[in-house]
Amino acid sequence: MAVFELILSIVAAVLLSSFLSRFIPRISTPLVQIALGVLMAQLPFVPDTRLDPELFMVLFIAPLLYLEAHEINKSQLLKSLKLSLSLAVGLAIAIMVVVGFTVHAIWPMFTLAAALALGAALGPTDAVAVSSLSHEASLSQRQVGVLKGESLFNDASGIVGFQFAITAAVTGQFRVTEAVGEVVVSFFGGALFGLVVGLLANWLFETSRQLGWETTTSRILLELFLPFLLYLGAGAVHVSGILAVVAAGLMMRFDRTGIGPNVARTNIVASSVWSVLSFSLNGAVFILLGLLLPGAMRASWDNPAISNWTLLTIILCVSAVIVGLRFLWVSAMLRLAHAEDSRKRRHMTPERWRSAAVMTFGGAKGTITLSLMFTIPYTLADGEWFPMRDELIFIAGGVIIVTLLLANFMLPIIAPNKAADDSREITEASIEVLRRTVEELAELTTDENRAPVMAVINSYTQRITRLKKRLGETNADVRAELQLAALDWEKDYVKRRLAETRIDPTLDTHERDIRVEACERLLDQIMTTLRHTHTEHDSSHVLWQIKGRVHSLQRRTVIVSRRAANRIRRSTPMFSEDEVYGSMRDLQTDAIDHVIDRLYEEMTSTTYDTEIVSGLLLDYRRAEASLKSRPNMRNSASLSTLIDAVKRESFGIELGVIQDMLENGDITRAQAKQLRKNVYVMSVAADANF
């Protein structure tokens, strides 16, 4: 039960971190998750955490590295392969040596072998942190490719170097020839093992699909099973499991080129499963890091024989050595690199110096480092206690925190996210989101749902056309502000109509109930959209959001109560859905006319630029024409219900596409927020546009 409770606590913390990250966007998600882990470690009901490093590697690192290798941009990786391997192997060895001798020189109580083990553990960068931090700053595709490529390959070099250093520390002996031979076998053997298994897995997937044996369940289970099989199998033949996982991930295709609804459904489900699993494992890794850090560092901090100031000084010195050495190494590699066209070495321009700084601070350390440090044995070969074990773990934990903080706060300064308010990039990203949404909708088309799906696809096509015409438009924030104002005008108009309907003496009870129902439904849609839009626009509107949810709950309670009373009073419904749809269409037409009148008034004022008001006015005119040209829905409620269902699904697909683009680094966090806000704004006018 203790293990089960710990798992539930970690999952709850991961879920909480996904919400907190929206309200503190300047703090990267890994730091939020580490902070939550530290807080959890202080709670009495959270079980004590013990990390089995081997279990951690196979359960978390293997599937995450496999997925990272599978989804990495292969062409970009090949272009930057030399630099990535230089960082993953050359720099990792350099850090091991320089940090080892530095720590041994500063504090001779650390044996040279133990200090070298610390340097080896601090060589690998964290693939999860690199992927997350790349969303917080404006990194080029080359920079992201180099950092991700490095993080894929440097785990093996760090692990092998750490194992040999620890062996030397425990036994007091180090055989260079034997060590080099084992390194070569581990590196190349692991890569070869992964390539062979990857080719066999590709053949298996393609053959099973051609024979018609593949099912969604079998495909997903095989995908999930593969990284664990690779890691454990490589360990069984004494080669690098990390490199085996990376090599196979780079080779896998899963035959995603098949055609048909079953293939599309399988691919969509597989992508969704991996998306959920990736986010959960990523979050769990940093939650665990936060849970383990206090205990790992407390033993040294509370030791009266060890000066805390000395420990902090060593942490700062080691961090400075790592950052400085990394900057010099990256700068040298950029200076030695040849231009693709002239094949001459490039001069170090200010932009190239900035790129070197970006890749320096992008090399944050993480859970691989801490998990390696926990494998340090408690005793030496002669039975004596391993000297300064707790202090080594303390220093490693401190360096992890320092490098993550530097990455979080320095990257946005060096490479500011300029695309946050760039309307052209937002428009281009919006077009790409809509295009991918249309592609996914097309894959869902069947003979039964062809009519409603094509109606929705047609609306997306119209939106894409309008966005392409706006590529030169500026002042996106001002336009968004005017859109919010227009939604408020609609809300006020519907509220006024609702109040008038309730006291209108010319209406009989039946007609009044229909109109009240239509007003309340449309008002609920508008309020929901406004609540989401305000939350996306400014995280300080929490009270506004809570108030909106309370009002929405009150309205729905009244509606449910009235319906229940009516069903008790008589067995027939108070009104049909056909009647409500017709009344809602008439009401929305009137609301759009009201907004159009207000926009014409704004044309003569100085609040908004004329071209912005004109553009929104044109959108509302198109919406009004589309709504009035729709067939009478009083006799077509079933078709309208199908279209509404497809619309809701399309908005969900659109939000999913945005999240995928964010996780893949195609858009920034700020752009994702803007795109999500656009989806919420569009949902309120969905009936008019479709």
SVG drawing of the C-alpha trace seen along z (x, -y; Angstrom):
<svg xmlns="http://www.w3.org/2000/svg" viewBox="-50 -59 96 71">
<polyline fill="none" stroke="black" stroke-width="0.4" points="0.0,0.0 2.9,-2.4 4.1,-2.0 0.6,-2.5 0.1,-5.6 3.4,-7.0 2.4,-6.4 -0.9,-8.2 0.8,-11.1 3.2,-11.5 0.4,-11.3 -1.6,-13.9 1.5,-16.2 2.1,-15.8 -1.6,-16.8 -1.3,-19.8 1.9,-20.9 0.1,-21.0 -2.4,-23.6 0.2,-25.6 2.4,-26.0 -0.4,-28.0 -0.4,-30.6 3.4,-31.0 4.6,-30.7 7.9,-32.3 8.9,-29.3 9.6,-26.2 7.5,-23.1 10.5,-21.0 11.2,-23.6 7.5,-23.7 7.5,-19.9 10.8,-19.8 9.3,-22.4 6.1,-20.2 8.3,-17.2 10.2,-19.1 6.9,-20.1 5.6,-16.5 8.7,-15.3 7.7,-17.4 4.1,-16.0 3.6,-13.3 1.2,-11.2 3.6,-10.9 5.5,-7.6 9.3,-7.7 10.9,-7.4 13.8,-5.1 15.3,-5.1 16.5,-1.9 18.7,-3.4 18.5,-0.4 14.7,-0.3 14.6,-4.1 16.6,-3.8 14.5,-1.0 11.1,-2.4 11.6,-6.1 14.7,-6.9 14.4,-4.1 10.9,-4.9 11.5,-8.7 14.8,-8.4 13.2,-6.0 10.3,-8.4 12.7,-11.4 14.8,-9.5 11.8,-8.4 10.3,-11.9 13.5,-13.9 13.9,-15.7 16.2,-13.2 17.4,-15.5 18.3,-18.2 20.1,-15.6 22.2,-14.5 23.2,-18.1 24.3,-18.7 25.6,-15.1 29.2,-16.1 28.6,-18.9 26.1,-16.7 28.6,-13.8 31.4,-16.2 29.3,-17.4 28.0,-14.0 31.4,-12.3 34.2,-14.8 32.7,-17.4 31.4,-14.7 34.9,-13.3 36.4,-16.8 33.9,-17.6 34.7,-14.3 38.4,-15.1 38.3,-18.8 35.6,-18.6 37.4,-15.6 40.7,-17.3 39.1,-20.6 37.1,-19.0 40.1,-16.9 42.3,-20.0 39.7,-22.2 39.0,-19.5 41.6,-16.7 39.3,-14.6 37.7,-13.5 39.8,-10.8 40.6,-11.5 38.6,-8.5 35.5,-9.6 35.9,-13.1 36.1,-11.7 33.0,-9.8 31.2,-13.0 32.5,-14.6 31.3,-11.7 27.8,-11.9 27.6,-15.6 28.4,-15.0 25.0,-14.0 22.4,-16.6 18.7,-15.9 16.7,-15.2 13.4,-16.0 14.7,-19.3 16.1,-20.2 12.8,-19.5 10.8,-21.5 13.2,-24.5 13.2,-24.8 9.6,-26.0 10.5,-28.9 12.9,-30.7 13.3,-31.4 15.7,-28.6 16.5,-27.9 15.9,-24.4 19.7,-23.8 20.1,-24.7 17.3,-22.4 18.6,-19.7 22.1,-19.9 20.8,-19.9 18.4,-17.0 21.1,-15.0 23.6,-15.6 21.1,-14.5 20.4,-11.3 24.0,-10.2 25.7,-11.5 23.9,-9.3 26.0,-6.3 29.3,-8.2 28.5,-9.5 27.3,-6.1 30.3,-4.2 32.7,-6.8 31.0,-6.8 31.1,-3.0 34.9,-2.9 35.6,-5.7 33.6,-4.1 35.3,-0.8 38.7,-2.5 37.5,-4.2 36.2,-1.0 39.1,1.3 41.9,-1.2 42.9,0.2 42.2,-1.1 43.3,0.8 43.3,-1.6 43.5,1.1 40.6,3.1 38.5,-0.1 39.0,-1.3 38.0,2.1 34.9,2.2 33.9,-1.3 34.2,-0.4 32.2,2.8 29.5,1.0 29.2,-1.9 29.2,-0.1 27.6,3.0 24.7,1.1 24.2,-0.8 24.4,2.3 22.0,4.2 19.5,1.3 19.7,1.2 19.2,4.9 16.1,4.9 14.8,1.8 15.0,3.4 13.3,6.6 10.5,4.6 9.9,2.6 9.6,5.9 7.2,7.3 4.9,4.2 4.8,4.1 4.2,7.8 1.5,8.0 -0.3,5.0 0.0,6.6 -1.4,9.9 -4.3,8.1 -3.2,9.3 -2.6,5.8 -5.1,4.5 -5.0,1.2 -4.4,3.1 -1.5,5.3 0.1,2.3 0.1,0.1 1.3,2.9 4.2,3.7 5.2,0.1 5.1,-0.2 6.9,3.1 9.7,2.3 11.9,-0.2 11.8,2.0 12.8,5.1 15.6,3.1 17.1,1.9 16.9,5.2 18.0,7.2 21.1,4.9 21.9,5.4 21.7,9.1 24.4,9.1 26.5,6.5 26.2,3.6 24.9,0.1 21.1,0.2 20.9,-3.6 22.5,-3.5 20.4,-0.5 17.2,-2.4 18.3,-5.5 19.5,-3.6 16.2,-1.6 14.2,-4.8 15.9,-6.4 15.2,-3.4 11.6,-2.8 8.9,-3.8 5.8,-1.8 4.6,-1.9 2.5,-5.0 1.9,-5.3 -1.1,-2.9 -4.5,-4.0 -7.9,-3.3 -10.0,-4.1 -8.5,-1.3 -4.9,-2.5 -5.8,-6.1 -7.6,-5.1 -4.6,-3.0 -2.2,-5.8 -4.3,-8.4 -4.8,-6.1 -1.1,-5.3 -0.1,-8.9 -2.5,-9.8 -1.3,-7.0 2.4,-8.1 1.4,-11.7 -0.2,-10.9 2.6,-8.5 5.3,-11.0 3.8,-13.8 3.3,-11.5 6.8,-10.1 8.4,-13.5 6.5,-14.9 7.2,-11.9 10.9,-12.2 11.1,-15.7 8.6,-15.0 10.9,-12.2 13.9,-14.5 12.2,-16.9 11.2,-14.1 14.8,-12.8 16.8,-16.0 15.9,-17.0 16.9,-13.6 20.0,-13.4 21.2,-16.8 20.1,-16.7 22.7,-14.2 25.6,-16.5 23.8,-19.7 23.1,-18.5 26.6,-17.1 28.4,-19.4 31.8,-18.1 31.2,-19.5 31.0,-23.3 27.9,-24.2 29.6,-27.2 32.3,-24.9 29.7,-22.7 27.9,-25.7 31.3,-27.0 32.1,-23.7 28.7,-23.7 29.2,-27.1 32.8,-26.3 31.7,-23.1 28.8,-24.8 31.1,-27.6 33.6,-25.0 30.9,-23.1 29.3,-26.2 32.6,-27.8 34.0,-24.6 30.8,-24.0 30.9,-27.6 34.5,-27.3 33.9,-23.9 30.8,-25.0 32.5,-28.2 35.5,-26.3 33.3,-23.8 31.4,-26.7 34.6,-28.4 36.0,-25.2 32.9,-24.4 33.0,-24.9 30.3,-26.8 28.3,-24.5 28.7,-26.7 32.4,-27.9 33.7,-25.0 35.7,-27.7 35.7,-28.2 33.3,-30.8 34.2,-33.8 32.6,-34.3 29.9,-36.9 27.8,-38.3 25.0,-36.0 27.3,-32.9 28.5,-34.0 24.8,-34.2 24.2,-30.7 27.1,-29.4 25.6,-30.9 22.2,-29.4 23.6,-25.9 25.7,-26.4 22.8,-27.3 20.6,-24.7 22.7,-21.9 20.9,-21.5 21.6,-18.5 18.8,-16.3 17.7,-12.9 20.4,-10.9 23.0,-12.6 21.2,-12.0 20.3,-8.4 24.0,-7.7 25.1,-9.2 22.7,-7.0 24.5,-3.9 27.7,-4.9 28.3,-1.9 28.4,-2.4 31.6,-0.5 34.9,0.1 36.4,3.4 38.3,3.7 35.1,3.1 35.7,-0.6 33.0,-3.2 33.1,-5.0 34.6,-8.4 32.4,-11.5 29.5,-9.6 26.8,-11.9 28.9,-15.0 29.2,-13.8 25.4,-13.4 24.9,-16.8 27.2,-18.5 25.5,-16.7 22.1,-17.8 23.2,-21.4 24.7,-21.5 21.4,-20.1 19.4,-23.0 21.9,-25.6 22.0,-24.5 18.2,-24.3 17.8,-27.8 20.4,-29.1 18.6,-27.5 15.2,-28.8 16.2,-32.4 19.1,-32.9 17.7,-31.3 14.8,-33.8 17.2,-36.7 19.7,-35.5 17.1,-34.2 13.9,-36.2 10.7,-34.8 10.0,-37.4 7.2,-35.4 4.9,-36.0 3.3,-39.1 4.2,-38.5 0.9,-38.5 2.3,-37.1 3.8,-34.0 0.6,-33.5 -1.4,-33.7 0.9,-31.2 0.7,-28.9 -3.1,-29.2 -3.2,-28.2 -1.0,-25.2 -3.3,-24.2 -6.4,-24.4 -4.8,-22.5 -3.8,-19.6 -7.3,-19.7 -8.8,-19.3 -6.5,-16.4 -7.6,-14.6 -11.3,-15.3 -10.9,-13.9 -9.5,-10.7 -12.6,-10.4 -15.0,-10.7 -17.3,-7.7 -20.4,-7.2 -22.6,-7.9 -21.1,-11.1 -19.9,-12.5 -22.5,-15.4 -21.8,-16.9 -18.1,-16.4 -17.8,-18.0 -19.8,-21.0 -17.3,-21.4 -14.4,-21.0 -15.9,-23.6 -16.0,-26.1 -12.3,-25.4 -11.4,-25.9 -13.1,-29.3 -11.2,-30.2 -7.9,-29.2 -8.7,-31.4 -9.5,-34.4 -6.4,-33.9 -4.2,-33.8 -5.6,-37.1 -4.6,-38.6 -1.0,-37.6 0.0,-41.2 -2.3,-42.2 -0.7,-43.7 -1.9,-44.6 -3.1,-41.1 -3.5,-42.1 -5.8,-45.0 -7.9,-42.8 -8.2,-40.2 -9.3,-43.0 -12.0,-44.1 -13.1,-40.4 -13.6,-40.2 -15.6,-43.5 -17.8,-42.1 -18.5,-39.0 -19.4,-41.2 -21.9,-43.1 -23.4,-39.7 -23.7,-38.7 -25.4,-42.0 -27.8,-41.8 -28.8,-38.2 -29.2,-39.0 -31.5,-41.9 -33.6,-39.7 -33.8,-37.1 -35.2,-39.7 -37.6,-41.0 -38.9,-37.6 -39.7,-36.7 -42.0,-39.7 -43.5,-39.8 -47.3,-39.6 -47.9,-38.9 -46.2,-35.4 -48.0,-32.3 -46.3,-29.9 -45.1,-27.5 -43.5,-30.2 -42.0,-31.9 -40.4,-28.7 -38.8,-28.1 -37.4,-31.5 -36.1,-31.5 -34.4,-28.1 -32.8,-29.5 -31.5,-32.6 -30.1,-30.6 -28.3,-28.1 -26.8,-30.9 -25.8,-32.9 -24.1,-29.8 -22.1,-29.3 -21.0,-33.0 -20.1,-33.0 -18.1,-29.8 -16.1,-31.2 -15.5,-34.5 -14.3,-32.6 -11.8,-30.5 -10.7,-33.6 -10.1,-35.7 -8.1,-32.9 -5.9,-32.5 -5.5,-36.2 -4.4,-37.0 -4.0,-34.4 -4.9,-37.1 -8.6,-36.8 -9.0,-33.8 -11.9,-35.5 -13.6,-36.4 -13.3,-32.7 -14.7,-31.4 -17.6,-33.9 -18.4,-32.9 -18.5,-29.2 -20.8,-30.0 -23.2,-31.9 -23.1,-29.1 -23.9,-26.5 -26.8,-28.6 -28.3,-28.9 -27.9,-25.2 -29.5,-24.4 -32.5,-26.5 -32.8,-24.9 -32.6,-21.3 -35.1,-22.2 -37.6,-23.6 -37.3,-20.5 -37.7,-18.2 -40.8,-20.0 -42.3,-19.9 -41.7,-16.1 -43.3,-15.5 -46.3,-17.7 -46.9,-16.0 -45.3,-13.1 -44.6,-15.1 -41.6,-17.4 -42.2,-21.1 -40.8,-21.8 -38.9,-20.0 -35.3,-20.4 -36.4,-21.5 -38.2,-24.5 -35.3,-25.4 -32.8,-25.3 -35.0,-27.5 -35.4,-30.0 -31.6,-30.0 -30.9,-30.7 -33.3,-33.7 -31.8,-35.0 -28.2,-34.6 -29.1,-36.4 -30.4,-39.3 -27.3,-39.3 -25.0,-39.4 -27.1,-42.3 -26.6,-44.1 -22.8,-43.6 -22.7,-44.8 -24.4,-48.0 -22.0,-48.5 -19.0,-47.9 -20.3,-50.6 -20.4,-53.0 -16.8,-52.0 -15.8,-52.9 -16.5,-56.6 -14.7,-56.5 -10.9,-56.6 -10.9,-53.6 -9.7,-51.1 -8.0,-51.4 -10.4,-51.5 -8.8,-48.6 -9.2,-46.4 -12.8,-47.2 -13.4,-46.8 -11.8,-43.3 -14.0,-42.1 -17.0,-43.7 -16.4,-41.7 -16.2,-38.5 -19.5,-39.2 -21.1,-40.0 -20.0,-36.6 -21.3,-34.9 -24.7,-36.6 -24.9,-35.6 -24.0,-32.0 -26.6,-31.9 -29.4,-33.3 -28.7,-31.0 -28.9,-27.9 -32.1,-25.8 -34.8,-26.1 -33.6,-24.0 -37.0,-23.5 -37.4,-20.4 -33.7,-19.5 -32.7,-19.0 -31.1,-15.6 -28.7,-17.0 -27.9,-20.0 -27.2,-17.6 -24.7,-15.7 -23.0,-18.9 -22.8,-20.1 -21.1,-16.8 -18.6,-17.1 -18.0,-20.7 -17.2,-19.8 -14.9,-17.0 -13.2,-19.4 -12.5,-21.8 -11.0,-19.0 -8.8,-17.9 -7.7,-21.5 -6.7,-21.8 -4.9,-18.5 -3.0,-19.7 -1.9,-22.8 -0.6,-20.7 1.3,-18.4 2.9,-21.4 3.9,-22.8 5.5,-19.5 7.3,-19.1 8.8,-22.6 6.9,-23.9 5.4,-26.7 6.2,-28.5 4.2,-28.4 3.0,-32.0 1.9,-31.1 0.1,-28.0 -1.8,-30.2 -2.9,-32.6 -4.0,-29.7 -6.0,-28.1 -7.7,-31.4 -8.6,-31.6 -10.3,-28.2 -12.3,-29.4 -13.4,-32.6 -14.4,-30.6 -16.5,-28.2 -19.0,-30.9 -19.8,-31.6 -19.7,-28.0 -23.4,-27.8 -23.1,-30.9 -20.0,-29.8 -21.1,-26.3"/>
</svg>
